[in-house]
Amino acid sequence: MQTQEFDQLKTTDCRFCSLVSKANKEDPIGTAGTCDHWLIMEIPQPWPQDIYEKNLTIKALIDFFQEVTLKHKINIRPILIAPDREYSHPGFTRVLYYYRPAKLFCEFEKQEFVVPHEQAITLVTAILKQSIQQPNNLSEFQQYQQQTSHIRELMVCTHAQVDLACGRFGTPLYRRLRKEYAPAAKGNLRVWQTTHFGGHQFAPTLVDLPQGCLWGHLEPEILDLLTNRNGSVADLHKFYRGWTGLTKFEQIAEREIWTQLGWTWLDYLKVGKVVATEEVLQGQEPDWAEVRIDYATPDGGVSGAYEARVEVSGEVMSTLNSGKSMELKAVKQYRVSRLVKVESTASN
């Protein structure tokens, strides 16, 4: 561990895991997690640490959600958002559902509903059934469906009851985005407070939908570039946790491609594959992986693929949770040691 930097933290405030992670220059890339569906629901604050057990509306859905994710192996990321004075409607619950539309894709498809509170459980149950391609009754909610596919949603974790860092660093970042950037977008951007979606040590951390990218260790001066995309992608390099349409080592390779190609890369349809990896014991992280990322433009006019080798570049000390007594552990850091462009064989 970089002792001098951590010692400086101990003299100020080392209760926050994200300060330790940032001081030791932990790279957030590859920590976004992978998902094919996002299920997002309005639930008023306060949010206790065990909100999924204590809230009666959510508790009624837990058993079916676990069946969908564990038995049917459907990769769904659940998030709760706080109602907003401007966006929300008294007596109604907002539910946003995003799903992977195809093998190659660049952003998640969206369905949004604002339903009476008493119908929220029925709606979410129908969405879960749809995710496993079971018969459902979504048509009965058509009158509540919102035409918001043009709206970009920025979701910032402020769930202090799960980890102090998310409240301490996520809340002011959320407030700035909500106050300055959302109004300036003239109806094309909404900003929300969310419950925990992973990665306390990277607070403040943010989800950008419908794209599905995750960001961490965010700083106020980078918000303009992140929201308006009016500068060099390379300046976002150290804040990027990855695109959730890919797995860990694919995310690491994808950042390198994006850095080289610039903002146009976001519009390319993509799919990734780990071709080979070092064999390790369960629970251990390999030192290297070979990955391939196929891509195509939306009109199919341009297509190709990149092959990359991702290798360990070193270790840093980090901690997963904030508190007075934090357990430090070594975390492998990776780099792309080889990146070559090849012909594509993927299809939509």
N, C-alpha and C positions, 0 to 999 in steps of 0.2 A: 504494500500500500504506500501511497505517497504521503509519508508521515508528516512532513511539514505542513501540507495543506490541511490534513485532518486535524492536526494540533491547533491550527488557526480556528477551525470550526469549534473545537472544544472550548475555546475561550469566549466564544460568542453564543452559538445555539446549535448544538449537534443533535437535537431531538428529532430532526427531520431527515428521513432516509434519502430524500431527493438532494439535500445539500451534500451529503457524503458521496452519493453517486456522481453528482455534477463536479465536485471538487476533484475527484479522482478520474474524471474524464471518461466515465463509462459511456460507451457508444450505445444508443438506444435501438439501433437498427436490428431487425429480426425479432423484435419483441411484441409485434402487433397482434399475434395470434392469427388463426385462420378461421374464416367462417363463410358459410353459404347463405345465411339468413340473419337478419337483424330484427328483433322484436322489441319495440320501444313503446313505453306506456306512461302516461301522466299519472303520477301519484304525489299528492301534496307532501311537503315537508312538515315536520322533521322526519328524517330517515334514520332509525336506529341501525346499529351495526348489523343486526339480524332482521332487516326489513322484510326479507323474503319469507320469514317464518311468522313475523308478528302482524303483518298487514293481512287482513282477512280476505281481501280481494285477490291478492297474489297467492296466498296460501291455498285457496281453492283451485288454483291452476298448477300447483307444484307437481303433483303426482303425474298428471298427463304430460307436463313438460319433460319430466325425467324419463317417461316412457318414450317420448319422441326422440330425445337426445341419446339415451342409453340403449334402448332396444332397437330403434330404427336407425341409429347412427346418423341422425340429422344434426348438422353443425349449426346451431342457432345461438346467437349472442343476445342475451336479454339485457336491457338497460331501462332504468326508470328515469323520467325527466320531471322536473318541478313545473307545475303550472305557471304560466306567465301572465301578468296583468293585462298585457296587450294581446297576446296570442290566444289565450284560453277562454273558455266559456263556462260560467257557473252552471253546475248541474250536469256537465258533460265531461267525458273522458276522451282524450286524444290517444289514438293508437297508430303508430307508424310501423309498417312492415316492409322491409327491403329484402330482395332475394336475388340470387345469382341468375341471370337470364339465359346464359348459354355457357358452353365450354370455354370459348374465348369471349372475354368481355372487358370493359373498361370501367363500368360503374354499375351499381346495383339498381334494379328496378324498384319502384316505390308504389305502395298503396297506403293511403292515409284515410283514417276515419275519425270522426268526432261524434261519439255516441252518448246517449244518456247513461249515467253511471250504472244503472241497473242492468244494462245490456253489455257492459264491458267484458264480463267473464264469458258470455256466449260468443262474442266476437273473437276474442283471443283463442278460444277453443276451436272455432271454425278455421282460424288462420293456421293453428297448429296442425289441424287435420289436412289442410291444403298443402302444408309443407311436406307431408308424407303421402301426398296424392290420394287421400281418402275423400269420399264424398263429403261435401260441406255445403253450408247455406250462406255463403258470402253474399249471394244475390239479395238476400233480405236486408242487407245493410247498405244497399246501393244509395239509398237516399241520404246516408250519412257520409258517403265517400267525398273526399276533398280533392280538387284538381290542383295539386301542388307539386307536380313533377318538376316544375321549373325552379323550385326553391331549394337552395343549398342550406344544409343544416350543420352548424358547428356546435358540438356538444362537449362541454368542459366538465371534467369530474371535480365536484366540490364536496365529496362525501367524507367529511371530516370524521364522522363516527367510525369509519373503516380505517382511515389513516389520517393523522394530523396534517401531513404534508399536502394532501388534496384540498383541505380546507384553507390552510395557510397560503398556498400559492395558487390554487385553482380559482378561488373566489375573486381576488382582484383581477385576474386575467379575464374571467367570465364577465365581470362588470364592465371592463373596458371594451371588450368585443360587443357586448350588448348595447352599451351607451353610444359608442362611436361608430362601429362598423355596420351593425344591423340597420340603423336608420338610413345610413348613406347608401345602402344597397337598393333602396326603394322597392321593397317587397320581394326581392330575390334572395334574401339571406335572413335566416333566423338563428338565434343563439340561445342555447339552453344550458341549464345546470343539470348534471346527471349523477346517478349513483356510480359506484366503482365499476370500471370495466377492465381492470388489470394494470399493473405497472405503477404502484405507489412511488417507487424510487425515481420515476421520471416526471413527477409532478412539477409544474402543471402540465397535464396531459389532455389531449383533445382528439375527438373523432370528427372527421370531415366526410359527410355523406351528401350525395349518393356515391361519391367516389370510393369511400371505405378506407381512407388512409388514416393512420394514427400518428400523432406527434407528441413529443415530450421534451422536458427541460426548456419549455418555451419561455421567451423573454419578450418584454413589451416592444422592443425595437424591431422584432422580426414579424410582428402581426400584420403590418402593411403588406409585406411581401407574401406572406401566407394567404391572406384573404384576397388581395388584388392581383397577385401573380404578375407583378410589374418589375421584376428584376431577375437576377441570376438564380437558377435553381441550386447552384453550388452553395449559395449562402444558407440554404435550408438543410444542407447535408447532415449536420450534427444534431438536428432536431427530429429527424425522420425515424419513426419507429417501424414503418413498413406499410405495405398495402395488404389488406386482409384477404384479398383474392389469391394470395400465395402463401406458401409455408416458409419457415424460418430462413433456410439457406437460399431459397428463391428470392425472398425479400431483400437479402443482402446483395444479391446479384442485380436485382431490379433497380436498386438505388444507383448502382454504378452506371447502368444503361441510361437512366433518367438524367443523371448528372451530365452525361455526354451529349444526349440528344436534346435536352431542354424541355420546355413546356408542351411541345407537340406530342411527346411521349404519352401524356395523360389520355389523349384521344385514341390511342392505339388499343385494339382488342388484344388481350394477352391471356396466356395460360402457361403454367410452369410445371416442371417435373424434376425431381431429384434422380439423376441417372445412376449415381454411385456415391457411397459414403463409407467412411472408415467404420469397421465393426467395433462396437464398444459394448460394455456391460450396460444392462438396463439402468436408466437414471443418469448415465454419463453423457457428456456432449462429445461428439466426434471432433477430431482435429481438422478434418477436411471433408468437403463434399463437392461432387461434380453436378451441376444443374444446367437445365436447358429452359429457355423462355422463348416460346413462339409468339409471334405478333402479326397483326394485320390491320390495315386501315379499315374504318367502318364500311367503305364502299368496296373493299376487297382489291383495290387497285395496287396496293403495295403489301407485300407479306415477306416474312423472313423469320429468322431465329437467332438467338445468341446462346452460345455455350460458355459457361464460366466455371472456374475453379475457385472455391471459397476455402481459405485456410486460416488457421489460428495465427494471430499476429502478436499475442501476448495475453496477459491477465491484469485485471484491476480488482481491488477490493470494493465490495458494495454490500448493501443491506436491503432487505425487502420491506422492512417495516420501521416506522418511526417509534420513538419512545426513549426513555431515560437510559435503558440498557438495550443496546442493539447488537445483534449477532452479525459480525462481518464474515463474508465468505468470498473466495476467489471466483471471478466470473471471466470466462474466456471471451476474448475480443477477436473479431474476424476481419479479414480483408479479402478483396477479390484480387487474386494473383494472376489470373488469366481471363480475358474476355475476348471472344472471337465471334464474328458474324458468319452464319451458315444459312443454307437453304432451309425453308420451313416444310414440315410434313404434317402439321396440325390442321384440323378442319373444324369448322363451327358446328 
